[in-house]
Structures are given as C-alpha cells and as structure tokens.
C-alpha cells in the first residue's frame, strides 16, 4: 500500500482519537470498541504537549493510524501507536515506527521503550524486530481515595509564582537525574499546568525537594472521570515515597475524585511493595519493552512511578 507517513496535524486529532479507541477496543473485544478509555484523552493532550513528536499514516487522503512519542530528557518512549483494524497486518505500524526511531536518534536518547500487551505474542514479536525486548511486567494499580490529610512540606506547581518556576523545575531535574542520568520531567510538568490537566505535587524537606508527582485529574485528561492518575512520580527515599503517595491521594480527595491510579514496573521492587502495602491493587498489567534490553531505571531501589502507556 502507498501509505504516506507525515506529521499529525491539529485537524487530525478527532479522527486519531477515534482510531485509537476503536483499535484498542477491537483488540480487547469490547462490545462497543469506540467506548475504550471512556472520558480519558491521550491523543489531544500528548499532541498539545509536543506536536513535533506526533505522526500520522495517510492512505487515499484518509488517516489510518498514528503514533506519538514522548521525551523525558534522556528517556524516550512512544505510544499509543494505533491503526484502523481493517489495515492491521499491512505494514502501517511498521511505517509509523520509522520516523519515531529517527526522532529518538535525533533526541540522542539513552533509554528508549514502550508499553504493550503482555499476553500478545504478536505485539511483542513486532517490536522485537526494532530492537525492543520485554523485561518486567508493569502493573497499573489503583486504590479508593480516602479523606485528605494536609501533608507538611506539601505544595503544588500551580501555586509556585512564575518567577520561581525555573528553580522548581531545576529541583525536579536534580532529583530525577539522581535516579537516572538525564531523566527530566519538565515537559510533563509544563504540559499539565498549561493544559490545566491537574497539578504536580511537590514535597519539600529542609528546603530540598524530596519527591514530586505529576498528576492528571478527571475527564479530558489521561485519568478519565472520577480518577486521579499519577503519570510520573519520583522520591529520594522510602519515607518520601510514602509521603508522595499520600500527597497524591490528598490531591485526588481535594478534587473530589474517588480513585487514585498509578503504574509501577515490577523491576522497582521496593516501590511496588510499598504501593501494595498502601492499599493499591492491580487493575491490569502490561510489559515494558526496552530497546537494547537496557534496564534503565527499573531497579529494585528506584522509588519511581510511571507506566509508558
């Protein structure tokens, strides 16, 4: 097929979102595939954060698929990569991978990956052709939100005066760089604030940032209705990680949301166990595929939340 791969444009977003829902809903055999992900929004929010990292596949002037890449400093991942079901197994996904990997090379990323279905040999084999290998499972976990208790040393990025935000972002970068060299969440923090998707909770100890969590809240975000989704969280220690989990739950309670959702790779054993001890339970799980079989920051001592969906 003569598939044209080009940038994904603003006018493509509604159709790209429809394809995303139908593709996943069809694969998961939902009664109404178009209802996949409910009121959550992955396409518009990620495109708005960085339109230059979004690609569309076009055939006969119609959009048939898309892929979105994300850069967290030295870390890069992609997804959701989705194709209209009638064009599955016809090479469209492969074509969408080509500019994505070119972009990763341009970014000079040192850790690259994706999240996919752990139970699908087809998906795993497809990405293995590009040098991505399955490692530990990634659990998407949730817990009911309990009444808020104001944590000491807690603030939100939205509360930080404009003139002090650069220093706050520097503190976040210093914390994540200590976990994995070059890891930088400035893109996500700024996107949440600019798009009003939620907030980034910040925990300070003796004027030093001890932990932070980038949270999406409610419909029109990656969380969806009645949920707070911790897209990323990082902490210096076990105690600060526990305080971070409580702070994210407090944010959810303050916004009157009933479910707190967060993903954690099973390779981060201590973080995984601490979340279970705090009442999180697994909703579903996938597998992180990492290029060159690189473990990255998936170490037992890494107190970090993310899931690359």
Helices and strands as residue ranges (DSSP letters): E 4-7, G 10-12, H 13-27, G 33-35, H 43-49, G 51-53, E 54-59, E 62-72, E 75-78, E 82-83, G 85-87, H 92-107, E 111-116, H 121-128, E 132-144, E 154-156, G 157-159, G 162-164, H 165-179, H 186-195, E 198-205, E 208-218, E 224-235, H 238-254, E 259-265, H 269-277, E 281-291, E 304-305
